[in-house]
Structures are given as C-alpha cells and as structure tokens.
C-alpha cells in the first residue's frame, strides 16, 4: 500500500490508476487557508480509479 499526502491535483495523475481513493475533502466551512473547495474533485478522483476501484468519502477522518 502506498499513502500519498499533499495536493491531490498534482499527485494523483502521476501515480494512478488506483484501486481505492479515500478522501476527507475540505468543506469550505472555515477561514483556514487549506479549507477551500476544489472544483470537480469527485470527477478527477473517479478518472484516476481503476475500472472497479472504490471511492469512499469520509467526514472528519482523523489519525
């Protein structure tokens, strides 16, 4: 398993296709710099998946 951290728009196209993409996207609910909505992120994620890949979306995933 490989865990990529960083800007998914930059990392995902170069490392795919993926068996699974687990996301906890920013929701744009705060004034923090990282908390901004990303245009069409679901479409970009689906394009990076293998044919039968999984795409679970979490809310409040923490380590």
N, C-alpha and C positions, 0 to 999 in steps of 0.2 A: 504494500500500500504506500502511496505517496501522498503527502499532505502539502498542498500549496497554500501559502499565505501571501497576501498582497493584493494588488489591483487586478481583479479577475479579468477585466477587459484587456489587460496586457498579457497576463499569464495563460489564460485558458486556450486561446487559439494555437499556441505553440506546443502544448502538452497533450492535446486530445487525440483521438476521441476518448471519452470517459465512460466507465461502467456506472458510476454514480457521481452526482454533484449534490452535495449537502450545503444548503445556504441558510444564512440568517441575515437577510439583507437589511441595510439601513432603511428606516421608515420615514425619515424626514421629520421627526417629531421634536427634535431639539435644535439648539443653535450651534451644536458642535460641528466642527469643520468636516468630520468624517461622516456625519449623519445627513447624507443627501441622497435623494432618489436618483437612480441610474436609469436612463432611458432604455427601454426594451431589454432589460436584463433577463427576463424569462425566455425571450426569443433567442438571445445569444447563448444561454445555457443549453436550451434544447438543441440548438445547432451543433453544440460541442459533444453531445451524448452519442454513444453507440446506439444502434437500432433499438435494442431492448434495455437501454440504460434507465436508471432510476433518478428521480429529481425531487427528493423530499425537501420541503421548506419548513424551517424551524422558526419559532418565535421565542426569543430570549434564551437561545442556546448559550450555555456558559461552560467554561472548562474547569 
